[in-house]
Amino acid sequence: MARQATGQVVVRERQAGRLYALRFRAYGRRHYLTLGRDSAGWDRRRAEEELENVLADARRGIWKPQERSEPVEPTPEPTFHEFASEWFAARKPELAERTVVDYRWRLTNHLLPYFAEHRLSQITIEEVDRYRQRKIAEREKVKRMAEAARARGERYGQRPLSNSSINMTITLLAAILESAVEYRHLAANPARGRRRRLKQPEPTRTYLSPAQVEALLAAAAELDVEVGDSGRRRPLLATLCLAGLRIGEALALRWRHVDLAAGSLRVVGAKTDAGVRQVDLTPALRELLSEYRTRGAFAASDDHVFPTREGRADNASNVRNRLLADAIERANAALADEGVPIAEGVSPHSLRRTYISILLAAGADPRYVMRQVGHRDPSTTLRIYAQVIERERHHGAQVDELVGAADWAPLGTTMAEELLEEGDDPRSDTQKPRRSGASERADDGTRTHDLLHGKQTL
């Protein structure tokens, strides 16, 4: 069965003007149809309409290839810049806004600086490997410059690319070149396959303890007073820690999405359907946001909740490199005596993990946590954050109880007996009665609030 008719508009820049053509597949073959120049009235809109007409005729079986009465101008092999630009423009309407930003970053900052002038046939396996080595060399240079800046007591703004980030650029390169293979520009995709990628170690998922969260928010409050700008550091970081929003979701949040009376907020600009959700606010976060809105200069319904001092939407890099980094530096000075400083590598996403770890350690149902943070199913929550849960829980007493250790273990006075003498309830979480519905959600928020103020330990 022949493949369905598909195609695209091709635009060529010529000295005599812009030339429009169609490249499409019909009747099991590839066809190239020249339309005309812009001087003859052709533009992209008219060319798109003609493409629709040709494809419709081809599907009905009434389109016939034109007989060429005169030589057709040979089509030069496109450069990667030309082909990638057309590829991106054709797919942009179908992509989520975040994906558009991500693809543009990969192209503009990494792929185009290296491959822009390459003809497609010049992108070989060896050339892809050379690109990968170039990215590794650039990373090492950034590391050296960052170390030199730290030695001078300065902060270096650029972060080195991880293996994962480098692989992401190669993955996009492979997607673009796959279309080049379909259009017969290439015989095979040189960027496909695991050998073109760098090995990715299991990521170290950073998160904060309740004490570290408390120190971070206290430091942010001090910086809000000292700097004297919008005073958004503490409210923003508290929203990441106590509501589990992704940094993009927090920066896109507007006051019309926040219902302080009901104690909740709505995430509408999420990257997945599951991410569109309603999030319960803890009592502490609800009070903090209420106070923040009262004194803020941008408190209208359509204003961003955490804007820049000019009222515009901020970007994640600024939050990570300035607001969060400054608060961590201040918090670590306060935590130095306790010997539990916030580790390097903490990012806004680490604060999202922190929220999830605190909720799970406080006994929240994984399904509730899933809904709060916008995961597709509970297994994602548990798989990613199992290491956090297990670090904070000890199951020795439950194991001893299951094997009847009290009947055979010569331990004398057991820990359970000591706990009973002190009046503690020895029942496990699974034995205690649970509440459901609104009372359970309220309890989750209250316990999270208590954790941050030293009233309850993990």
Secondary structure, 3 states (H helix, E strand, C coil): CCCCCEEEEEEEEECCEEEEEEEEEECCEEEEEEEEEHHHCCCHHHHHHHHHHHHHHHHHCCCCCCCCCCCCCCCCCCEHHHHHHHHHHHHHHHCCHHHHHHHHHHHHHHHHHHHCCCEHHHCCHHHHHHHHHHHHHHHHHHHHHHHHHHHCCCCCCCCCCCHHHHHHHHHHHHHHHHHHHHCCCCCCCCCCCHHHCCCCCCCCCCCCCHHHHHHHHHHHHHHHHHHCCCCCHHHHHHHHHHHCCCHHHHHHCEHHHEECCCCEEEECCCCCCCCCEEEECCHHHHHHHHHHHHHCCCCCCCCECCCCCCCCCCCHHHHHHHHHHHHHHHHHHHHHHHCCCCCCCCCHHHHHHHHHHHHHHCCCCHHHHHHHHCCCCHHHHHHHHHHHHHHHCCCHHHHHHHCCHHHHCCCCCCHHHHHHHCCCCCCCCCCCCCCCHHHHHHHHHHHHHHHHCCCCCC
